[in-house]
Amino acid sequence: GLGVEFHGVTFAYPGGPDILKDITIALPAGQRVAVVGETGSGKTTFAKLATRLLVPDTGTIRIGAVAIERVPFSSLRSKVAYVPQEGFLFEGSVADNVRYGCPGADDAAVRQAFDDLGLVQWVDGLPDGVRTPVGERGGNLSAGERQLVAIARAWIATPSLLVLDEATSAVDPALEVQIRRAIEFLTSGRTSITIAHRLSTAEASDRVLVFDHGVIVEDGAHVDLVGAGGTYTALHLDWEGSTSSA
């Protein structure tokens, strides 16, 4: 894995207020980090800055001790994988979409990626296996299935840093288990930043960063933060309330 460091990073969208304010944090190589916070807290912006989808207004970001702006895009694309919530797919087959992460991969290698992630039964169950067309914007697949394809795409790219925005849309429970297990495989041994919308993800991470109004207000393991009576405790209670009533 590659470590990531933010030094004095501030970010605002043009004409808007600061979304992130003077963030300084070091994420060591191989650490699984969950990023949590209310909508608008800055957690998604933080994750996008780590993949260079956004560029900070002030401060520096380093990936593997190299300033991110000095890393060529081609190299960044091979080292950093971003799995968006919606797993944006383009028209073509499942294999075409996965191959985007590793252009030389043949259908067998694509199927192997699903196998590695515990998803081979799912992909073999599609009408035409890995050659099944996903439709326009992946419309033939459900939101959860699109995320499975995006996870396989990230896996086949063998990134050193993984940034993952967990799907918020409800997926059927069987798929939920498969997604969780696939993410477990994908993040194992890699530096990962996951925007966590589920309690189980934060619990399973090595470290939780809690964002509130553009600032990291808490930083520690789930077990230490959950009883601390702060923002994370409140989020945790909210989560437990919504899961028990669901």
N, C-alpha and C positions, 0 to 999 in steps of 0.2 A: 504493500500500500504506500501511498504518498501522504505525508503530513500536510496540513493546511494551516496557514497563519494569517490572521487579520491584524493589521496594526493601524489604529486610529481611523478606521473606515467609516465614512459618512456618505449617505446617499439620499438624493431627493429626485423625484421625477420633475422635469422642467416646470418651473413656476409653482411647484407645490412645496409643502413642508418637508422637513427631513424625515425620511422613513426609517433610516438607521442613523444613530448618533454615536460617533466616536467608539466604534466596536473594536476591541482588542482581545483576541482569543487565539490560543494555539490548540489545534486538534492533532494529536500524534498519529503517526502511521498505524493503520490497523484498528483504530478505535471506531466503534459503532456509536454514532451520536444521533440522538433524537432531538428534534427541534420542535418546541411546542409554544403555544400562545394563542390568544384570541385573534380573530380576523383583524388584519390591519396592524398587527404587532410588529411586523417586519421580518417574520420568519421566512416567508417565501422569497423576499428580496435578498436576504442573507444567503439562501441556497443558490439563487440565480447568480449572485456575485461570485460564488465559489466555482461556478462553471463558465464564467465570463460571458454569460448571456447578458449581464449588465456590467457596467464599469463604474467603479466608485468615484465620487466627486473629490474626496480627499482620502488620504491614507493609502496603504499598500496591502496587497494580498499576495501571499507566496504559496506556491504549490511545490512540494518537495524542495523547499528552500530557494526556489527560483521565483523572481517576481513574475506574476501571472502574465503581465503584458509582454514579457520577454519570451514566453513560450509560444512557438509558432502554432497557429490554429490547427494545422494538420496533426501536430504532435499532441496538442490538447485534446483533440477529438479521439485519439487513440488511447489517451491516458484517463480521460474523464468521461463517464457515461451519466447522462441525465435521463431519468425516467419520469416523464410528466404524469400528472393525475389522469389525464385522459388517454395517455399512451398514443399520441397522435400517429395514425397510420395513413399511408397513401394507398391509392388504388393499386391492386396487384394481388399476389398470393400472400399467404402467411409467410412462406419462405422468402419472398422478395423483401418483405418488411423486416424480417430477422436479419437477412443478409446485409442490410444497410449497415449493421454493426461490424461486419467482416466481409467485405465485398467478394473475396475469393471462395466463400463457403458454398459447397454444393448442398443439394437437398438432404443427403445423408448426414452431413455435418449439422444442418439445421435441426433435423429430427433428433440427433444426438444431444443438442443443446436442451431441447425439451425433456429428453430422457434424464439428463444430468440434474434437471430442476424438479424431477418428480412429476412431469407433466405429459409424459408420452401417451398415456391413456387418453388424456384430453385431446391432444393433437391428432392421434390416430382415429379418434371418434368423430372428427370433422368429415364432411361429405367426401373430400378429396385429400385428406391428410394435410401435409404441409403445403400442398399445391392448391388448397381451397382459397378461392378469391375472397378478399376481406370486404370488397365493395368500396364505394366512395367514402372516404374518411373512415374506413373500417366499419361502415354501417351494417354489414352482415353479422358483426360480432357484438356481443353485449359490452358494456363499459368494463366489466371485470375481465372479460376475455381479451379485450384490447390491451389491458394492462399486462396480462400474461404474455402477449406477443412482445410488448415493450420490454418486459423483464428478460425474455429470451434474447432479444436484440442486444441488451446490455451485457448479458452473460457471454455471448459469443464474441463480443468486443474485448473481453478480458481487461477491463479498465483497472487502474490502480486506485482511482477515487470514484465513488458512486454517489450521486445525488438523486434522491428519490422523493417524489411528492406523492404521498399515499392517496389513493382514490378515496374521495369522500362519498361518492354515490354508493348506495346500498347494493351489494351484490348478493347472489344467493349463497346460503351458508356453505354449501359444498365447495363452491369456487373460492369463498373467503379463506377456507382452510388451505386450499391449493396455492392461493396467492401468498398467504403468510409463509408457507413452507418454502416456496420458490424464492421469496425475498430473504429468508433465512440462509438458504444456500448461496444466493447471490452476494450477500454482505459478508459472509464468513471469510475472515482473514483479510478483508479489504477495509480501507478507510471509507466510512459511509456517513453521509448526512441525510437523515430521513425526516421530512416534514411529517410529523406524526399526527394523525387524526384519530388514532385508536390507542386506547390505554395499553393494550397488550404490546404494542410496538415500543412505547416508551419504557415499559417494564423490562423488555428483552434487550434494551440497549445498554452499552457500557456507561453512557453519560447522557444526561438530559440538559439541554440549554433552554431556559424559559425566557421568552421574549415578551416585553410589555412596552408599548409605545416607543419602539425603536431602540430599546436598551435591553441587554441581558440582565435580568434581575435575579436569576438563580442559575446555578451551574453545579451539578453533582449527580450522583447515582440516584435512580428512582427511589431506592430504599431509604436514602437519606433525606430526600426532598419531600416525600409523601407525607411525613408526619411533622414537617417543619412549620406548618401553619402559614405558609406564604402563598404566592400565586399558584404554585404547582398543586398545593393541597386543595385549593379552591377548584382548579381545573379538574382534578382527580374526582372530587365530589360530584361535579357536573357530569363527568363521564360516567361515573357509577350510576348516577340517577337516570341518565338517558339509556344506559344498557339494561338496567333492571326493568325499566318500564317498556322497553322495546319488545 
